[in-house]
């Protein structure tokens, strides 16, 4: 057991070292939307749901991250790193159990028979049939019972293709689905061993020799320990699926591949099942390939072309597994397959068929450790990537999709070196070299994920002809406040793809931020023309209304907001915008009506409650305003503006001590809140605490020396102090 603890410790230490430099990497694209959703979640129970697409397990981890440390980045990255390390440790144990199917040399294998010991002779006399079956079975040395699992786990741990799911916070969905699937497989294997359902290549005598203690099979067919392992496998299966929907498939696929390769549970149906599988695949292939020949007048891609293209994408995944030092990219550029007889497409289909044929060939050969592992690795690779051949998506290739399949590749690599490299020192040298090279590559790749600009600059170098990459680089510049460069990248993207509605929308938003309102209006209108499906039109109309509002064209703004609500009556933020418009017109009752519509459509909308509080405060209804502010604060405990407005209401009611408390909370949440410093100074002034008032005004002026209101208040207090002296 000591060596297993040492192996786990080595995996943990190396995993932390190579990902240590990723702890402060920034959130990326979809991470921001996720964080906004988690921020608005009040209680963990709100995330609990038995709906198959709820992803409640992963969402709960994000919720706990946020409750423990807010948006501090290292906490989120640490969880992803820990999940990856734990997956590598699970791989170690899974491979250890797989190698345990082969007894060490000198135990019931050829080595002991060559030695001609008395024990071997006794075994011959007792069970001649067993020995005959053992003649063609290859044993492995006790040394490799440890090194094969360890090197497989380490190669998985340090493989550079794993950097995307670890650095990309939202990819935790895939990480957890994979980890729980590994748990499900591990518990399933242990349940079979505890029940005595040993693999066909290994009798009970061999397993007892190869394994010890808790891995030994029981004399009873089923026992309490086996039941607990099965229960653990089922619970892990559910956890995988409720981490991400595809986790249900991952867990079942892993168990199926293990059962098909390492047990006789499918022995009775193997021939019929294989024939059925071949017919099914042939029929599906003909259907998909036929789809590849369709002429697509609408510009939409057929299922057949998608399937053919994914055959090419599979080879790209395989290339990155073999040569990951160059080519890692957050947004790969793939040309769509035209038809089956396109040369590159035909070549990839033939290659995939050859690999599958090789796997089926070895499927019938149960005479060696290497062949057993080859078929397991091949089937693992294809089965774990199989869904992406059929689930049509706008994203042809995403690196985190290959995460669970990497295990199959690294296992094949380790077993191949074990088979063909005979000298132990040379093996160790090769393994160490690969692990060191991959570790350095992974460490350096983490720097590309430092922030959105570094990530998309790297993508632009590797996919220079992909318009979406330039759009996302423009988004990164917008996020970092470099609007001029953002506009430049959006314009380059539009030159590549003039029909991208989203890029026009982002360009219009950038124009608005630069104050180029006429250009923004023109570009938003162009985006509306290009959005044929109409999915983005409500948001575009809403943004267009905002630009009209900025220009003081309130009637045009109202018309745009109405168009947005016609297309999407549940757009609560548009109701809020209409409320602001009525507020600007001085129509407070109409504004209240719109704000109430916003919180009716979305009861957890803190901005709506805060706005209701402001209007009621202006109407002199301070108690009612306080109720709304408190609702906003319950929904968003770090809502500094709501605390500030609450302080104003208390100040208007003359409850100065409460006002001081709430202003101080607002400043604790936002130390640069100048108005809060000024108002807190005013409250101290009203309480006659002039020294404290001066301190608050000075703090405000420290951040903004031109803050006129604080300047005037400070002069007035200083005059009073002089007179009193």
C-alpha positions as CSV (number, residue, x, y, z in Angstrom):
1,X,0.0,0.0,0.0
2,X,3.0,2.3,0.6
3,X,3.9,2.4,-3.1
4,X,0.3,3.4,-4.0
5,X,0.4,6.2,-1.5
6,X,3.7,7.4,-2.9
7,X,2.3,7.2,-6.4
8,X,-0.8,9.3,-5.4
9,X,1.5,11.8,-3.7
10,X,3.7,12.1,-6.8
11,X,0.6,12.6,-9.0
12,X,-0.7,15.3,-6.6
13,X,2.6,17.1,-6.3
14,X,3.3,17.1,-10.1
15,X,-0.2,18.2,-10.9
16,X,-0.1,21.2,-8.6
17,X,3.4,22.2,-9.8
18,X,2.5,22.3,-13.5
19,X,-0.8,24.2,-13.0
20,X,0.4,26.5,-10.2
21,X,1.0,29.3,-12.7
22,X,-2.7,29.2,-13.8
23,X,-4.2,30.1,-10.4
24,X,-4.5,33.8,-11.3
25,X,-5.6,33.3,-14.9
26,X,-8.6,35.4,-15.7
27,X,-12.2,34.4,-16.5
28,X,-12.8,33.7,-20.2
29,X,-15.9,34.4,-22.4
30,X,-18.7,32.1,-21.1
31,X,-17.2,32.2,-17.6
32,X,-18.6,35.8,-17.1
33,X,-22.2,34.7,-17.9
34,X,-21.9,31.8,-15.6
35,X,-20.6,34.0,-12.7
36,X,-23.5,36.4,-13.2
37,X,-26.0,33.6,-12.9
38,X,-24.3,32.1,-9.8
39,X,-24.1,35.6,-8.3
40,X,-27.9,35.9,-8.5
41,X,-28.5,32.5,-6.9
42,X,-29.6,33.0,-3.3
43,X,-29.6,29.5,-1.8
44,X,-28.0,26.2,-2.7
45,X,-31.5,24.6,-2.8
46,X,-32.4,26.8,-5.8
47,X,-29.9,24.7,-7.8
48,X,-31.3,21.3,-6.9
49,X,-33.3,19.7,-9.6
50,X,-33.9,16.2,-10.9
51,X,-34.2,17.5,-14.5
52,X,-31.6,15.6,-16.6
53,X,-30.2,18.9,-17.9
54,X,-29.9,20.6,-14.5
55,X,-26.2,20.1,-14.1
56,X,-26.8,20.7,-10.4
57,X,-23.6,19.0,-9.1
58,X,-21.3,21.3,-11.0
59,X,-23.5,24.3,-10.3
60,X,-23.3,23.6,-6.6
61,X,-19.5,23.7,-6.7
62,X,-19.7,27.1,-8.4
63,X,-22.1,28.3,-5.8
64,X,-19.8,27.2,-3.0
65,X,-16.9,28.9,-4.7
66,X,-18.8,32.1,-4.9
67,X,-20.1,32.0,-1.3
68,X,-16.6,31.2,0.1
69,X,-14.5,33.7,-1.8
70,X,-16.6,35.7,-4.2
71,X,-14.9,36.2,-7.6
72,X,-11.3,35.7,-6.3
73,X,-9.8,33.6,-9.1
74,X,-7.5,31.1,-7.4
75,X,-10.3,29.4,-5.6
76,X,-12.1,28.5,-8.9
77,X,-8.8,27.3,-10.5
78,X,-7.9,25.2,-7.5
79,X,-11.1,23.2,-7.7
80,X,-10.5,22.5,-11.4
81,X,-6.9,21.5,-10.7
82,X,-8.0,19.2,-7.8
83,X,-10.6,17.5,-10.0
84,X,-8.0,16.9,-12.7
85,X,-5.5,15.5,-10.1
86,X,-8.2,13.2,-8.6
87,X,-9.0,11.9,-12.1
88,X,-5.4,11.0,-12.7
89,X,-5.3,9.2,-9.4
90,X,-8.4,7.3,-10.4
91,X,-6.8,6.3,-13.7
92,X,-3.8,5.0,-11.7
93,X,-6.1,2.6,-9.7
94,X,-8.1,1.6,-12.8
95,X,-5.0,0.7,-14.7
96,X,-3.6,-1.1,-11.7
97,X,-6.7,-3.3,-11.6
98,X,-6.4,-3.9,-15.3
99,X,-2.8,-5.0,-15.0
100,X,-3.8,-7.1,-12.0
101,X,-5.6,-9.4,-14.5
102,X,-2.2,-10.6,-15.5
103,X,-0.2,-12.4,-12.7
104,X,3.4,-11.4,-12.2
105,X,6.1,-13.4,-13.8
106,X,6.9,-16.5,-11.7
107,X,3.3,-16.9,-10.4
108,X,1.4,-19.5,-12.4
109,X,3.0,-18.2,-15.6
110,X,5.6,-19.3,-18.1
111,X,8.5,-18.2,-15.9
112,X,7.6,-20.5,-13.1
113,X,7.1,-23.5,-15.4
114,X,10.6,-22.9,-17.0
115,X,12.0,-23.1,-13.5
116,X,10.4,-26.4,-13.0
117,X,9.5,-25.9,-9.4
118,X,7.6,-28.6,-7.4
119,X,4.7,-26.1,-6.9
120,X,4.3,-25.9,-10.7
121,X,4.3,-29.6,-11.0
122,X,1.6,-29.9,-8.4
123,X,-0.5,-27.4,-10.3
124,X,0.0,-29.4,-13.5
125,X,-1.3,-32.5,-11.8
126,X,-4.2,-30.7,-10.2
127,X,-5.4,-28.8,-13.2
128,X,-3.9,-29.6,-16.5
129,X,-6.5,-27.7,-18.4
130,X,-5.7,-24.4,-16.6
131,X,-2.0,-24.8,-17.4
132,X,-2.7,-25.4,-21.1
133,X,-4.8,-22.2,-21.2
134,X,-1.9,-20.4,-19.5
135,X,0.6,-21.3,-22.2
136,X,-0.4,-18.5,-24.5
137,X,-1.0,-15.9,-21.7
138,X,1.7,-13.3,-21.3
139,X,2.7,-12.3,-17.8
140,X,4.2,-9.0,-16.8
141,X,6.9,-8.3,-14.2
142,X,5.9,-7.1,-10.7
143,X,7.8,-3.9,-11.5
144,X,5.4,-3.1,-14.3
145,X,2.3,-3.8,-12.1
146,X,3.4,-0.5,-10.6
147,X,5.0,1.5,-13.4
148,X,2.3,1.0,-16.1
149,X,-0.5,2.5,-13.9
150,X,1.9,5.2,-12.7
151,X,3.1,6.3,-16.1
152,X,-0.4,6.2,-17.6
153,X,-1.7,8.4,-14.8
154,X,1.3,10.8,-15.1
155,X,1.0,11.1,-18.9
156,X,-2.7,11.9,-18.5
157,X,-2.0,14.4,-15.7
158,X,0.6,16.4,-17.7
159,X,-0.8,16.1,-21.2
160,X,-1.0,19.6,-22.7
161,X,-4.4,18.8,-24.3
162,X,-5.8,18.9,-20.8
163,X,-5.0,22.6,-20.3
164,X,-8.3,23.9,-21.7
165,X,-10.6,22.1,-19.3
166,X,-8.4,23.1,-16.3
167,X,-7.9,26.8,-17.3
168,X,-11.4,27.3,-18.6
169,X,-13.5,27.6,-15.5
170,X,-16.8,26.7,-17.1
171,X,-15.2,23.5,-18.5
172,X,-15.6,22.1,-14.9
173,X,-18.8,20.6,-16.2
174,X,-16.8,18.2,-18.4
175,X,-14.1,17.7,-15.7
176,X,-16.6,16.6,-13.1
177,X,-18.6,14.4,-15.6
178,X,-15.3,12.6,-16.5
179,X,-14.2,12.3,-12.9
180,X,-17.4,10.8,-11.6
181,X,-17.4,8.4,-14.7
182,X,-14.0,7.2,-13.6
183,X,-15.4,6.6,-10.1
184,X,-18.3,4.7,-11.6
185,X,-16.0,2.5,-13.6
186,X,-13.6,1.9,-10.7
187,X,-16.4,0.9,-8.3
188,X,-17.9,-1.4,-11.0
189,X,-14.6,-3.2,-11.5
190,X,-14.3,-3.6,-7.7
191,X,-17.8,-4.9,-7.4
192,X,-17.0,-7.6,-10.0
193,X,-13.9,-8.7,-8.1
194,X,-15.7,-8.8,-4.8
195,X,-18.5,-10.9,-6.3
196,X,-15.9,-13.3,-7.7
197,X,-16.7,-12.4,-11.3
198,X,-13.1,-12.4,-12.4
199,X,-12.0,-11.7,-16.0
200,X,-11.8,-14.8,-18.2
201,X,-8.0,-14.4,-18.7
202,X,-7.4,-14.8,-15.0
203,X,-8.6,-17.5,-12.6
204,X,-9.3,-17.0,-8.9
205,X,-5.8,-18.3,-8.0
206,X,-4.1,-15.7,-10.3
207,X,-6.1,-12.8,-8.9
208,X,-5.4,-13.7,-5.3
209,X,-1.7,-13.7,-6.2
210,X,-1.8,-10.5,-8.2
211,X,-4.0,-8.6,-5.8
212,X,-4.1,-8.5,-2.0
213,X,-6.5,-7.5,0.8
214,X,-9.5,-5.5,-0.3
215,X,-9.0,-6.5,-3.9
216,X,-9.3,-10.3,-3.3
217,X,-12.6,-11.9,-4.5
218,X,-15.0,-13.2,-2.0
219,X,-16.1,-16.8,-1.7
220,X,-19.7,-15.7,-2.0
221,X,-21.1,-14.7,-5.3
222,X,-22.4,-11.5,-4.0
223,X,-21.8,-9.9,-0.6
224,X,-22.2,-6.7,1.3
225,X,-18.9,-5.3,-0.1
226,X,-19.9,-6.0,-3.7
227,X,-23.3,-4.3,-3.1
228,X,-21.6,-1.2,-1.7
229,X,-19.4,-1.0,-4.7
230,X,-22.3,-1.3,-7.1
231,X,-24.1,1.3,-5.1
232,X,-21.1,3.6,-5.4
233,X,-21.0,2.9,-9.1
234,X,-24.6,3.9,-9.5
235,X,-24.3,7.0,-7.4
236,X,-21.2,8.0,-9.4
237,X,-23.1,7.4,-12.6
238,X,-25.8,9.8,-11.4
239,X,-23.3,12.4,-10.2
240,X,-21.6,12.3,-13.7
241,X,-24.9,12.9,-15.4
242,X,-25.9,15.6,-13.1
243,X,-22.5,17.3,-13.6
244,X,-23.1,17.4,-17.3
245,X,-25.7,15.5,-19.4
246,X,-23.1,13.7,-21.4
247,X,-21.7,12.2,-18.2
248,X,-24.5,9.6,-18.3
249,X,-23.0,8.4,-21.6
250,X,-19.4,8.7,-20.4
251,X,-20.0,6.4,-17.5
252,X,-22.0,3.8,-19.5
253,X,-19.5,3.8,-22.3
254,X,-16.5,3.3,-19.9
255,X,-18.3,0.4,-18.2
256,X,-19.4,-1.1,-21.6
257,X,-15.8,-1.0,-23.0
258,X,-14.4,-2.7,-19.8
259,X,-17.1,-5.4,-19.8
260,X,-16.6,-6.1,-23.5
261,X,-12.9,-6.4,-23.3
262,X,-12.1,-7.8,-19.9
263,X,-15.0,-10.0,-18.9
264,X,-17.0,-12.8,-20.4
265,X,-20.3,-11.1,-19.6
266,X,-20.9,-10.4,-23.3
267,X,-19.4,-13.7,-24.4
268,X,-22.8,-15.3,-25.4
269,X,-23.9,-12.4,-27.5
270,X,-20.5,-11.3,-28.8
271,X,-20.9,-12.8,-32.3
272,X,-24.5,-11.8,-32.8
273,X,-23.8,-8.4,-31.2
274,X,-20.8,-7.8,-33.5
275,X,-22.8,-8.7,-36.6
276,X,-25.7,-6.4,-35.4
277,X,-23.2,-3.6,-34.7
278,X,-21.6,-3.9,-38.2
279,X,-25.0,-3.8,-39.9
280,X,-26.1,-0.8,-37.8
281,X,-22.9,1.2,-38.5
282,X,-23.1,0.3,-42.2
283,X,-26.7,1.5,-42.4
284,X,-26.0,4.7,-40.5
285,X,-22.9,5.4,-42.6
286,X,-24.9,5.1,-45.8
287,X,-27.5,7.4,-44.5
288,X,-25.0,10.0,-43.3
289,X,-22.8,9.7,-46.4
290,X,-25.8,10.2,-48.6
291,X,-26.5,13.4,-46.7
292,X,-23.1,14.6,-47.7
293,X,-24.0,14.8,-51.3
294,X,-27.0,17.1,-50.8
295,X,-26.9,20.5,-52.3
296,X,-27.6,23.0,-49.6
297,X,-29.4,26.0,-51.0
298,X,-30.3,27.4,-47.6
299,X,-26.7,27.5,-46.4
300,X,-27.5,25.1,-43.6
301,X,-25.3,22.0,-43.3
302,X,-26.7,18.5,-43.5
303,X,-26.2,15.8,-40.8
304,X,-24.1,13.8,-43.4
305,X,-21.6,16.6,-44.0
306,X,-21.3,17.1,-40.2
307,X,-20.6,13.4,-39.7
308,X,-18.0,13.4,-42.4
309,X,-16.4,16.5,-41.1
310,X,-16.2,15.0,-37.6
311,X,-14.2,12.1,-39.0
312,X,-11.6,14.7,-39.9
313,X,-11.9,16.4,-36.5
314,X,-11.2,13.0,-34.8
315,X,-7.9,12.9,-36.6
316,X,-7.1,16.4,-35.3
317,X,-7.8,15.3,-31.8
318,X,-5.5,12.3,-32.3
319,X,-2.8,14.6,-33.8
320,X,-3.0,16.8,-30.7
321,X,-2.7,13.7,-28.4
322,X,0.4,12.5,-30.3
323,X,2.0,15.9,-31.0
324,X,0.5,18.4,-28.5
325,X,3.5,20.8,-28.5
326,X,2.1,22.8,-31.3
327,X,-1.5,23.4,-32.4
328,X,-3.4,23.8,-29.2
329,X,-6.0,26.4,-29.9
330,X,-9.1,27.7,-28.2
331,X,-10.9,28.0,-31.5
332,X,-9.8,25.5,-34.2
333,X,-10.5,26.3,-37.8
334,X,-11.8,23.3,-39.8
335,X,-13.1,23.3,-43.4
336,X,-16.4,21.4,-43.9
337,X,-16.3,18.1,-45.7
338,X,-18.0,18.4,-49.2
339,X,-18.7,14.7,-49.7
340,X,-17.3,11.2,-49.1
341,X,-15.1,11.2,-52.2
342,X,-13.3,14.4,-51.3
343,X,-9.7,13.1,-51.0
344,X,-9.0,14.3,-47.4
345,X,-12.4,13.1,-46.2
346,X,-12.1,9.7,-47.8
347,X,-8.6,9.3,-46.3
348,X,-9.8,10.0,-42.8
349,X,-12.8,7.7,-43.1
350,X,-10.5,4.9,-44.3
351,X,-8.2,5.5,-41.4
352,X,-11.0,5.4,-38.9
353,X,-12.4,2.2,-40.4
354,X,-8.9,0.7,-40.3
355,X,-8.5,1.6,-36.6
356,X,-11.9,0.1,-35.7
357,X,-11.1,-3.0,-37.8
358,X,-7.8,-3.3,-35.8
359,X,-9.8,-3.0,-32.6
360,X,-12.3,-5.7,-33.7
361,X,-9.4,-8.0,-34.8
362,X,-7.8,-7.8,-31.4
363,X,-11.2,-8.2,-29.9
364,X,-11.0,-11.9,-30.7
365,X,-7.4,-12.3,-29.5
366,X,-7.2,-12.9,-25.8
367,X,-3.7,-14.2,-25.8
368,X,-1.6,-11.3,-24.6
369,X,-1.5,-8.3,-22.3
370,X,-0.6,-6.0,-25.2
371,X,-3.4,-7.0,-27.5
372,X,-5.9,-6.8,-24.6
373,X,-4.7,-3.2,-23.9
374,X,-4.7,-2.2,-27.6
375,X,-8.3,-3.1,-28.2
376,X,-9.3,-1.5,-24.9
377,X,-7.5,1.7,-25.8
378,X,-8.9,1.8,-29.4
379,X,-12.5,1.2,-28.3
380,X,-12.0,3.7,-25.4
381,X,-10.9,6.5,-27.8
382,X,-13.7,6.0,-30.3
383,X,-16.5,5.3,-27.8
384,X,-15.7,8.4,-25.7
385,X,-15.6,10.7,-28.7
386,X,-18.5,8.9,-30.5
387,X,-21.3,11.4,-29.4
388,X,-19.6,14.2,-31.2
389,X,-19.9,12.4,-34.5
390,X,-23.7,12.6,-34.1
391,X,-24.6,15.6,-31.9
392,X,-24.7,18.4,-34.4
393,X,-23.2,21.6,-33.0
394,X,-21.8,24.9,-34.2
395,X,-18.6,24.0,-32.6
396,X,-16.8,21.4,-34.7
397,X,-13.8,21.0,-32.4
398,X,-13.4,21.9,-28.8
399,X,-10.4,20.6,-26.9
400,X,-12.2,19.8,-23.7
401,X,-14.4,17.3,-25.5
402,X,-11.3,15.0,-25.9
403,X,-10.6,15.1,-22.1
404,X,-11.9,11.6,-21.2
405,X,-10.6,10.1,-24.4
406,X,-7.0,11.1,-23.6
407,X,-6.9,8.1,-21.1
408,X,-7.2,5.7,-24.0
409,X,-4.3,7.3,-25.9
410,X,-1.9,7.5,-23.0
411,X,-2.7,3.8,-22.0
412,X,-1.9,2.7,-25.6
413,X,1.3,4.7,-25.5
414,X,2.5,3.3,-22.2
415,X,1.6,-0.3,-23.2
416,X,3.3,0.1,-26.6
417,X,6.6,1.2,-25.0
418,X,6.2,-1.7,-22.5
419,X,5.9,-4.1,-25.5
420,X,8.5,-2.8,-27.9
421,X,11.2,-1.3,-25.7
422,X,13.0,-4.1,-23.9
423,X,15.5,-2.4,-21.7
424,X,14.1,-1.1,-18.4
425,X,16.5,1.9,-18.2
426,X,15.6,3.0,-21.7
427,X,11.9,2.8,-20.9
428,X,12.4,4.9,-17.8
429,X,14.4,7.4,-19.9
430,X,11.7,7.6,-22.6
431,X,8.9,7.9,-20.1
432,X,10.7,10.6,-18.1
433,X,11.5,12.5,-21.2
434,X,7.9,12.5,-22.4
435,X,6.6,13.5,-19.0
436,X,9.1,16.3,-18.6
437,X,8.4,17.6,-22.1
438,X,4.7,17.5,-21.7
439,X,5.0,19.2,-18.2
440,X,6.9,22.1,-19.6
441,X,4.5,22.4,-22.6
442,X,1.5,22.4,-20.2
443,X,3.2,25.0,-17.9
444,X,3.8,27.3,-20.8
445,X,0.4,26.8,-22.3
446,X,-1.2,28.1,-19.1
447,X,0.3,31.5,-19.8
448,X,-1.8,31.7,-23.0
449,X,-4.9,31.6,-20.7
450,X,-3.7,34.5,-18.6
451,X,-6.4,36.8,-19.8
452,X,-8.8,37.1,-22.8
453,X,-6.4,39.1,-24.8
454,X,-3.4,36.7,-24.6
455,X,-5.8,33.8,-25.3
456,X,-7.4,35.2,-28.4
457,X,-4.1,36.7,-29.7
458,X,-2.8,33.2,-29.6
459,X,-5.9,31.9,-31.4
460,X,-5.6,34.7,-34.1
461,X,-2.0,33.5,-34.8
462,X,-3.2,29.9,-35.3
463,X,-6.5,30.5,-37.0
464,X,-5.8,33.8,-38.9
465,X,-8.6,33.1,-41.4
466,X,-11.4,32.6,-38.9
467,X,-13.7,35.6,-38.5
468,X,-15.0,34.5,-35.1
469,X,-11.5,34.5,-33.6
470,X,-11.1,38.2,-34.6
471,X,-14.6,38.9,-33.1
472,X,-13.6,37.3,-29.8
473,X,-10.3,39.2,-29.8
474,X,-12.3,42.3,-30.3
475,X,-14.5,41.3,-27.3
476,X,-11.4,40.8,-25.3
477,X,-10.1,44.3,-26.1
478,X,-13.6,45.7,-25.2
479,X,-13.5,43.9,-21.9
480,X,-10.1,45.3,-21.1
481,X,-11.2,48.9,-22.1
482,X,-9.2,49.2,-25.4
483,X,-12.1,50.2,-27.6
484,X,-10.1,51.5,-30.5
485,X,-8.4,48.1,-31.0
486,X,-11.7,46.3,-30.5
487,X,-13.3,48.3,-33.3
488,X,-10.3,47.5,-35.5
489,X,-10.7,43.7,-34.9
490,X,-14.5,43.8,-35.4
491,X,-14.0,45.6,-38.7
492,X,-11.4,42.9,-39.8
493,X,-13.8,40.2,-38.8
494,X,-16.7,41.8,-40.8
495,X,-14.4,42.0,-43.9
496,X,-14.0,38.2,-43.6
497,X,-17.6,37.5,-42.9
498,X,-19.9,40.4,-43.8
499,X,-23.0,38.4,-42.7
500,X,-22.2,38.0,-39.0
501,X,-25.0,39.8,-37.1
502,X,-23.3,39.3,-33.7
503,X,-20.1,41.0,-34.9
504,X,-22.1,44.0,-36.2
505,X,-23.8,44.2,-32.8
506,X,-20.5,44.2,-30.9
507,X,-19.1,46.8,-33.3
508,X,-22.2,49.0,-32.7
509,X,-21.7,48.6,-28.9
510,X,-18.1,49.7,-29.3
511,X,-19.1,52.7,-31.3
512,X,-21.5,53.7,-28.5
513,X,-18.8,53.5,-25.9
514,X,-16.7,55.8,-28.0
515,X,-19.5,58.2,-28.3
516,X,-20.1,57.6,-32.0
517,X,-23.8,57.3,-31.6
518,X,-24.8,57.8,-35.3
519,X,-22.4,55.0,-36.4
520,X,-23.8,52.8,-33.5
521,X,-27.4,53.3,-34.7
522,X,-26.5,52.5,-38.3
523,X,-24.6,49.4,-37.3
524,X,-27.3,48.1,-35.0
525,X,-29.8,48.5,-37.9
526,X,-27.4,46.5,-40.1
527,X,-27.3,43.8,-37.4
528,X,-31.1,43.6,-37.4
529,X,-31.1,43.0,-41.1
530,X,-28.5,40.2,-40.9
531,X,-30.2,38.4,-38.0
532,X,-32.5,36.2,-40.2
533,X,-33.4,33.8,-37.4
534,X,-34.4,36.6,-35.1
535,X,-32.8,35.1,-32.0
536,X,-30.7,38.2,-31.3
537,X,-33.2,40.8,-32.4
538,X,-34.7,41.5,-28.9
539,X,-31.3,42.3,-27.5
540,X,-30.3,44.4,-30.6
541,X,-33.6,46.4,-30.3
542,X,-32.9,46.9,-26.6
543,X,-29.3,48.2,-27.4
544,X,-30.6,50.4,-30.2
545,X,-33.1,51.9,-27.7
546,X,-30.2,52.7,-25.3
547,X,-28.4,54.6,-28.1
548,X,-31.5,56.6,-28.9
549,X,-31.9,57.3,-25.1
550,X,-28.3,58.5,-25.0
551,X,-29.1,60.9,-27.9
552,X,-32.2,62.2,-26.1
553,X,-34.5,60.7,-28.8
554,X,-36.9,59.3,-26.2
555,X,-39.7,58.5,-28.6
556,X,-37.4,56.4,-30.9
557,X,-36.0,54.7,-27.8
558,X,-39.5,53.8,-26.6
559,X,-40.3,52.4,-30.0
560,X,-37.2,50.2,-30.0
561,X,-38.0,48.9,-26.5
562,X,-41.5,48.1,-27.6
563,X,-40.2,46.1,-30.6
564,X,-37.9,44.2,-28.2
565,X,-40.8,43.3,-25.9
566,X,-43.0,42.2,-28.8
567,X,-40.4,39.6,-29.7
568,X,-39.6,38.7,-26.1
569,X,-42.3,39.6,-23.6
570,X,-40.2,38.1,-20.8
571,X,-37.3,40.6,-21.3
572,X,-37.3,42.0,-17.8
573,X,-34.3,44.3,-18.4
574,X,-36.3,46.0,-21.2
575,X,-39.1,46.7,-18.8
576,X,-36.5,48.2,-16.5
577,X,-35.2,50.4,-19.4
578,X,-38.7,51.7,-20.1
579,X,-39.0,52.5,-16.4
580,X,-35.8,54.6,-16.6
581,X,-37.2,56.3,-19.7
582,X,-40.4,57.3,-17.8
583,X,-38.3,58.4,-14.8
584,X,-36.4,60.7,-17.1
585,X,-39.7,62.2,-18.3
586,X,-40.8,62.7,-14.7
587,X,-43.6,60.1,-15.0
588,X,-42.9,58.4,-11.7
589,X,-46.1,56.3,-11.6
590,X,-45.5,54.9,-15.1
591,X,-41.9,54.2,-14.1
592,X,-43.1,52.3,-11.0
593,X,-45.4,50.3,-13.2
594,X,-42.6,49.3,-15.5
595,X,-40.2,48.4,-12.7
596,X,-42.9,46.2,-11.1
597,X,-43.4,44.4,-14.4
598,X,-39.6,43.8,-14.4
599,X,-39.6,42.2,-11.0
600,X,-42.9,40.3,-11.8
601,X,-41.3,38.6,-14.8
602,X,-38.0,38.0,-12.8
603,X,-38.6,38.2,-9.1
604,X,-34.9,37.9,-8.3
605,X,-34.0,41.1,-10.2
606,X,-32.1,43.3,-7.6
607,X,-31.8,46.2,-10.1
608,X,-35.6,46.4,-10.4
609,X,-36.1,46.6,-6.6
610,X,-33.4,49.2,-6.2
611,X,-35.0,51.3,-8.9
612,X,-38.4,51.0,-7.2
613,X,-36.8,52.2,-4.0
614,X,-35.3,55.3,-5.7
615,X,-38.7,56.3,-7.2
616,X,-40.6,55.8,-3.9
617,X,-37.9,57.8,-2.1
618,X,-38.3,60.6,-4.5
619,X,-42.0,60.5,-3.9
620,X,-41.4,60.9,-0.2
621,X,-42.4,57.3,0.6
622,X,-39.2,56.5,2.5
623,X,-40.4,53.5,4.4
624,X,-41.6,51.8,1.3
625,X,-38.3,52.6,-0.4
626,X,-36.4,51.0,2.5
627,X,-38.4,47.8,2.0
628,X,-37.4,47.6,-1.7
629,X,-33.8,48.4,-1.0
630,X,-33.7,45.6,1.5
631,X,-35.2,43.2,-1.0
632,X,-32.4,44.1,-3.5
633,X,-29.8,43.6,-0.8
634,X,-31.1,40.1,0.1
635,X,-30.9,39.2,-3.6
636,X,-27.4,40.7,-4.0
637,X,-25.6,41.1,-0.6
638,X,-22.7,42.9,-2.2
639,X,-24.9,45.5,-3.9
640,X,-23.1,48.7,-2.8
641,X,-25.5,51.1,-4.6
642,X,-28.5,49.6,-2.8
643,X,-26.8,50.2,0.6
644,X,-26.0,53.8,-0.5
645,X,-29.6,54.4,-1.4
646,X,-30.8,52.8,1.8
647,X,-28.6,55.2,3.7
648,X,-30.2,58.1,1.8
649,X,-33.7,56.9,3.0
650,X,-32.6,56.6,6.6
651,X,-31.0,60.1,6.3
652,X,-34.3,61.5,5.0
653,X,-36.1,59.9,7.9
654,X,-33.7,61.4,10.4
655,X,-32.4,58.0,11.5
656,X,-28.8,59.1,11.3
657,X,-27.2,56.2,13.1
658,X,-28.7,53.7,10.7
659,X,-27.6,56.0,7.8
660,X,-24.0,55.9,9.1
661,X,-24.1,52.1,9.3
662,X,-25.4,51.6,5.8
663,X,-23.0,54.2,4.2
664,X,-20.1,52.4,5.9
665,X,-21.3,49.1,4.5
666,X,-21.5,50.6,1.0
667,X,-17.9,51.9,1.4
668,X,-16.7,48.5,2.6
669,X,-18.1,47.0,-0.6
670,X,-16.8,49.8,-2.8
671,X,-13.9,51.9,-1.3
672,X,-14.0,54.2,-4.3
673,X,-17.7,55.3,-3.8
674,X,-17.2,59.1,-3.7
675,X,-20.9,59.9,-3.2
676,X,-21.0,57.6,-0.2
677,X,-18.0,59.4,1.4
678,X,-19.7,62.8,0.8
679,X,-23.1,61.6,2.2
680,X,-21.4,60.0,5.2
681,X,-19.7,63.4,5.8
682,X,-23.1,65.1,5.6
683,X,-24.6,62.7,8.2
684,X,-21.7,63.4,10.6
685,X,-22.2,67.1,10.0
686,X,-25.9,66.8,10.9
687,X,-24.8,64.9,14.1
688,X,-22.4,67.7,15.0
689,X,-19.3,65.5,14.6
690,X,-17.4,67.9,12.4
691,X,-14.0,66.3,12.6
692,X,-15.4,63.0,11.3
693,X,-17.3,64.9,8.6
694,X,-14.0,66.5,7.4
695,X,-12.3,63.1,7.3
696,X,-15.0,61.8,4.9
697,X,-14.9,64.8,2.6
698,X,-11.1,64.6,2.5
699,X,-11.3,60.9,1.5
700,X,-13.6,61.8,-1.3
701,X,-11.3,64.6,-2.5
702,X,-8.3,62.2,-2.3
703,X,-9.8,60.1,-5.0
704,X,-11.2,63.0,-7.0
705,X,-9.8,66.5,-6.2
706,X,-12.4,68.1,-8.5
707,X,-15.4,66.7,-6.7
708,X,-17.3,70.0,-6.3
709,X,-19.9,68.9,-3.8
710,X,-17.3,67.5,-1.4
711,X,-15.2,70.7,-1.8
712,X,-18.1,72.9,-1.0
713,X,-19.1,70.8,2.0
714,X,-15.6,70.7,3.3
715,X,-15.3,74.5,3.1
716,X,-18.6,75.0,5.0
717,X,-17.6,72.7,7.8
718,X,-14.1,74.3,8.1
719,X,-15.8,77.7,8.4
720,X,-18.0,76.5,11.2
721,X,-15.1,75.1,13.1
722,X,-13.2,78.4,12.7
723,X,-16.2,80.3,14.1
724,X,-16.6,77.9,17.0
725,X,-12.9,78.4,17.9
